[in-house]
């Protein structure tokens, strides 16, 4: 089935479901993901996304090198719609894998089993990460003599610290969910059978808050990266100040005064 996409209220659920490739990301899967992110962006009813695996023992095995490499190297011409899309834009893969994230909704990665290479990098591109106790994370590119270029060299040092990021990247070893929770990469670690319940519960809390505020903070978190302190503070005000004047803000303040839950639209 490739990609499973459904909506429950204000929550979009995006699942990887390619048993034959252990959820490897080939051109067609990447195009499908890109289309899903675009649909979520276009739907104002979507306030948060949960990204998960339909398979019991693996989140994602990374890029499908058997289908992607021949296209990238010119060994054969693109044939499928996904392969043609892959070559149409040098940022296409980055957009699909949340490296170049244009979706201004928080994405929660719900990770179970093995989370390898490109799958690990997709988790890095998510705002929040919940994992099952059996989750194992690995960036094994160096063991194959190649360098990861899906964002890990940029995102991971900011998420776990430079020394820890370099250990993950330079050793190519396995890292448990417990270790990555300790290092600050994960928000929560739960038993496998509680994973989706935990992720959906977190999504529900977020979705109950002001949608303009949610979207503004996601945009801000991306736009301040790489900026000086002064410029980052200016971005925060530029994004946040208009939200103070929004219908959401008026409803939130009124609801607090009236001692009721706000009805954000």
DRENKOL-418163 format. One record per residue (C-alpha): x, y, z. Coordinates in steps of 0.1 Angstrom, whole numbers, plus 5000, padded with zeros to 4 digits. Layout:
residues N
XYZ...
END
This chain:
residues 265
500050005000503050235004501650535023498450525045496850865050493750935071492351215092490751195126489251535136492151785136494751505135496251365102497751015104500450935079501750575080504450385061503250055048505649875024506349525039508249405009510949675013510649715051509350065045512250175024511750515007511750494969510750754944507050664944506850664982508650994984506351144959503351014979504751165011505351494994501751494982500451415017502451705032501051945006497451825013497951875050499252225044496252305022493752175048493152425076491252165096494551975101496352105131498851825139500251515121501251175135503850995113504150625121504750275107502150015099504749735103505349575137509149555138510449855118509750225114511750285082514750115067515950435049516250515012515450244987518850244970517749984944515150224929516750564936520450524928519950414892517950734886520350964904523350824886521850824852522050444848518550454834516050724826513150804849510050604840507450624868505750944879507750924911511050884893510351184870509351394901512551284918514651444890512451754885513651944916516951904935515051964967512351704960513751444984514351695011510751825009509351465012511651375041510951695060514551835055513052125036509852145057507152375043504352225063503652455092501952195114503851995141504651645130504951385157507051075148505850765165508850525161508850155166511449895158514349985136514650345125517550355100519350615080516750815060514050705085516150845113516651165094512851195088512451165126514951455129512751665107509751615130508951855158508251585184509251225187507750935207509250585206508550245217510850065241512049835213513050115190516650115177518150415158521050395134522950615109524950345091526050545060529750555071529850175073529050175036531650435028529150715021528051035039524451105049523051415033519451405044519951665071521551465099524851665099522851985104519851885126521351625149524051845166521352095175519051815189521551605209524751815210527751805188529751535206526751295208525751365172529251285160529150955179525950855162527250965128530850845129530250505145527250395125526250205156522850115172521350355197518450255219515350455226516350485262519650635253518150885229515550985255518451045279520151255252517051465245516251345211513051175221510151325241508751005254509450625254506550385261505750015257505149905221501449855226501050205240502950385212500050515190497950585221500750805234501350985201497651045195497151165230499951415226498551515192495151565208496451805234498252005207495152005184493052155212495152465213495052775190495752675154497353005145499552985175500552625166501352715131503253025141505552845165506352575139507252835113509253025139511252715150512352665114512953025104515153115133517652845125521052985115520153345124521853565149520153625183518853965172517553845139515953535155514153755180512853975152511453675134509653565166507953905169507153925131505453585133503853615167502653975169499853935143498653625162497953855192495454035170493753725157490353575162492153285180493553525206490253695212488453355216491153225239491053525262487253535262487053165270489353205300487153495313484053285309485752975324485052755294487152575268487952795238486252705205489052765180488152765143
END
